[in-house]
Amino acid sequence: MKSRHFKDIPEIPYEGPGTDNPLAFRHYNPDEVIDGKTLKEHMRFSIAYWHAFRGVGADPFGPGTINRPWEKGRDQITVAKRRMDAAFEFFQKIQAPFYCFHDRDIAPEGATLRESNKNLDAIVKHARAHQKESGVKLLWGTASLFTNPRYMNGAATSPDAHVFAYAAAQVKKALEVTKTLGGENYVFWGGREGYETLLNTDLKREQDHLAAFMHMAVDYAKSIGFTGQFLIEPKPKEPTKHQYDFDVASGIAFLRTYKLDRHFKFNIETNHATLAGHTFNHEIEVAAAVGMLGSIDANAGDTLLGWDTDQFNTDVRELTLAMVSILRAGGLGSGGFNFDAKLRRPSIDLTDLFYAHIGGMDAYALAFKIARRILAEGKLNEFVKSRYSSYDVGFGRDIEKKKIGFKELEKIAFKLGEPAPSSGRQEYLENLLNTYLHG
């Protein structure tokens, strides 16, 4: 690996919890073997190209602030290649095995669709060479169906069939590119698939169109031999007032209604869960309950702010609860932990990009280790199991096996009288959790 863009920063080493080196891992040792797999294989960390290498620190009140020297130049393709050179250098130095991108993140949009595709082909060729040399893989690809003004009213849900057709062509190409680069998943995020007002919206027709679009994607993927997992990333609002993929539960209902559920799983983002009024843990549990947990966008929101702040998550308590649910569900399969997080506006130096990802990777790795201990000791699971034990025997078991009805249950209720209350012991369980977090 040539060190051209981050010359002053070495490959980030693991130095353990006692280190005072800010450019070293304290908890993430990629080579540590746990249950026959390295921690690198367990975590499957991924870098989000759009934030790490396209984010400039801009916000609605001002332009970008972040220093990225490789962005200089007039020829967009040359700049895109140089940016990708920097990206792969970073991926290797931070020891991330995966990355993710939208089509327009890596290649500039042209004046026509054909020109955009030509630009994308040139950069994909460059990416393929980098992947082969570095061993870094594509966790998932997707198409940006929300940035260009043509998608101001949605893509698959646009009232204009011409826009629908353009979006279909863009996703067709994005699927081909994802397959070419060996992408293990393909994500749909409906950033503008929703409405601002129902005064000008035919909601049912738009949802029908969205489902038709997804069926077309499934059919095309099959025709080209793309075997990756399709993922939906729920978000309730922003940029659209109301998005049709509001949360995991509404996503499940949509997929089942349109007979898409066997083709899709969920890419769950922490910040999106917050905006939907849920916890990260809740969204994971809802997806896992129906076998549709697919991947994680690893970030955090700010509960004091009502928008998508996309911060790096270092809340070990929140992440431990999430990891318990993920491990209990059997893991993420072909998914991973993608750092869909951006530097704060004043964090302008190249070194800040390393500090941010080191903190996120360490927090997730520590949470993973704590979660394994929680599950191995079984105290939390045993409490929950005991709380529902009345359904393991007698008429409780008959309820779960659907062998009993209201008439029989009425007789039982008359005979047994008033149920005896039992404590949920929430405070005890929170104290128990803290013994793992701080013990």
Secondary structure, DSSP 8 states (H G I E B T S, - for coil): ---SSSTT-----B--TT---TTSBSS--TT-EETTEEHHHHH-EEEEHHHHHH----BTTB------GGG--S-HHHHHHHHHHHHHHHHHHTT-SEEEEEHHHHS---SSHHHHHHHHHHHHHHHHHHHHHH--EEEEEE---SSSGGGTT-STT-S-HHHHHHHHHHHHHHHHHHHHTT-SEEEE--TTSEES-GGG--HHHHHHHHHHHHHHHHHHHHHHT---EEEE---SSSSSSEES--SHHHHHHHHHHTT-TTTEEEEEEHHHHHHTT--HHHHHHHHHHTT-EEEEE--B--TTSSS---B----HHHHHHHHHHHHHTT--TT--EEE-----TT--SHHHHHHHHHHHHHHHHHHHHHHHHHHHH-HHHHHHHHHTGGGSSHHHHHHHTT---HHHHHHHHHHH-S-------HHHHHHHHHHHHH-
